[in-house]
Amino acid sequence: MKKTTFVTKELAEKIASEYPTPFYLYDEAGIRANAKAVKEAFAWNPGFKEYFAVKANPNPFLMNIMHEYGIGSDCSSMTELMLSDACGITGTEIMFSSNETPAEEYAYACKLGAIINLDDITHIDFCEKACGGKLPETMSCRFNPGGKFMLSNGIMDDPGDAKYGMTRDQMFEAYRTLMDKGVKHFGIHAFLASNTVTNDYYAQLAGQLFDLAIELHRETGADIRFINLSGGVGVAYSPDQTPNDITAIGEGVHRVYDEKLVPAGMGDIAIYTEMGRFMMAEYGVLVTRAIHEKHTYKEYIGVDACAVNLMRPAMYGSYHHITVLGKEDAPCDHVYDVVGSLCENNDKFAIDRSLPEIETGDLLVIHDAGAHGYSMGYNYNGKLKCAEILLGSDGEAKLIRRAETPADYFSTLDCFDIYDKLK
Ligand SMILES: *Cc1c(COP(=O)(O)O)cnc(C)c1O
């Protein structure tokens, strides 16, 4: 499918005249339409709730937009908890799905009344102690069945090799122990495959978790209130992929729910999700300008963004589609490596990519950067993080995070004499 973008050259140039490139640009209308579609896809389940994975994009403006659709927060750290609470997304609107969790983070999650999702059986005592000797009334445990996660068309992922979650036996033991400690209501969570581009992932996962819920309830008497299908619903980064259809995904889960939970007398269980990528990836782009061209053993286009702004290509070799603004319909008759300025040879947004002829000064849009994009950024080479801008449903561009300045970068040196010279 041909990939298009929500921003035109004129608009991008206009924004760039106020906020220098590179910058992130988010599409409010797209975020809203998608949030609404997710809500409708699971409307058959009265208790349904999406907990947006804050790590995918911890921007309070975007979290607030999604909150209007009843979307809560899935947090995994102290600062994500703080951010959610500050947005007014608190109490049971927070799912705390962390791992290797420090005691003070459990304590804070408890204080906020968040739902705590335990990654390991040894965390029961650890969390109880951190929460002042009393566990919350509702808790969840994360399941890892081991082995490979298979769909009919092959292996999707490798849970047996993942650090997360409890074994099957540990799940039974954990629910018994938690009940002994006074926990009254339970959830079950699992995240078994990442960035799935198939409408079957959630249904397949739900089937496994529903079977487990029925058995857990039968053998331990635990009152299971929700099944958390977590994240893992992907987006079509590459034009040759078929995008997921959230309506079909919701219907798939509904079918398995009616097949398994309803006959077991457990037809009041709520479905929760913790999607990050699916909620935001498509609705954020990184806008960058071509500032150099280099002709050596290959053809290079040097841009003013680098892996500090978007790490996925460098870290995972991920494909991100690129549009040269104003040349949307030009023939892709040039082959380039599109590269950033880090002193690291993996700082490449595209390798051997067929694109229209690029001239210095052209604006490039790097697609599908709205999730695990800005948030994964770092400061290598002393490069600074860029601004984030929201393109409102009204067509107005609004700054929702300013670019870092050298003063931000040096601020943690404030305990040294040199700081005065850097300020
Ligand atoms: C990363 C993560 C998510 C979100 O995953 P996506 O692939 O972005 O949907 C959800 N839950 C947990 C526990 C995670 O670690």
The ligand as a Gaussian input file, in Angstrom:
#p B3LYP/6-31G(d) Opt

LIG

0 1
 C        6.188000      -1.986000      25.737000
 C        5.015000      -2.496000      26.469000
 C        3.718000      -2.272000      25.999000
 C        3.428000      -1.578000      24.687000
 O        3.857000      -2.311000      23.628000
 P        3.527000      -1.857000      22.119000
 O        4.199000      -2.880000      21.301000
 O        4.053000      -0.495000      21.966000
 O        2.046000      -1.897000      21.981000
 C        2.666000      -2.714000      26.767000
 N        2.863000      -3.351000      27.937000
 C        4.090000      -3.588000      28.427000
 C        4.227000      -4.263000      29.736000
 C        5.206000      -3.175000      27.715000
 O        6.431000      -3.428000      28.195000

